[in-house]
Amino acid sequence: EVQLVESGGGLVKPGGSLRLSCAASGFTFSSYSMNWVRQAPGKGLEWVSSISSSSSYIYYADSVKGRFTISRDNAKNSLYLQMNSLRAEDTAVYYCASQPSAPYNWFDPWGQGTLVTVSS
Amino acid sequence: AIRITQSPSSLSASTGDRVTITCRASQGISSYLAWYQQKPGKAPKLLIYAASTLQSGVPSRFSGSGSGTDFTLTISCLQSEDFATYYCQQYYSYPPITFGPGTKVDIK
């Protein structure tokens, strides 16, 4: 069964840091680009960052550029998101999602999400 | 960035109804559009990609159409399990990949 499981969310103060992880199983993780997508409480979906299968191509939304870093470890079938200088507006459920190779950049499957709350 | 709008933002419908949701892109995106369904507290689920291709396992009552700037998602005969929020997403030009604001389908 194809599965993505996020972890690492929690409560952090403004200006703090957090590292999210996404463990993949049931598919050849190293062959797929991966993404982080977030959803603020009661709001819509916002794409955050993408990383290609070999980490050659990395993209960020303007809202997180310079503060967040996406990475992956294909040997561990894992995706990461290092979040620094966190702001209240970063409060959201963070999902990891797989995608076929470009240009087929739809997202499937998705993990169950992990909640990040930025508050003093 | 390509902006995506959806209409309506919400709708009330009854089981058995035919429901249509529209998605419009701020510039042409060919057929590079996907549709997702999200239920409360759950992750989004891919329904349709390439504007009209049904994802494996998705019921055939769901269909998608359109190309360029205007797209539609149709649910031909609404079932109780279809009450959810629906999002479209363009992947023609990125970064950024952009989503529509969503359409909530609830029970009349």
Interface residues (C-beta under 8 A of the other chain):
Chain A: N35 G44 L45 E46 W47 S50 Y59 Y60 A61 D62 Y95 P103 Y104 N105 W106 F107 D108 P109 W110 G111 Q112 G113
Chain B: Y32 A34 Y36 Q38 K42 A43 P44 K45 L46 Y49 A50 Q55 Y87 Q89 Y91 Y92 Y94 P95 P96 I97 T98 F99 G100 P101 G102
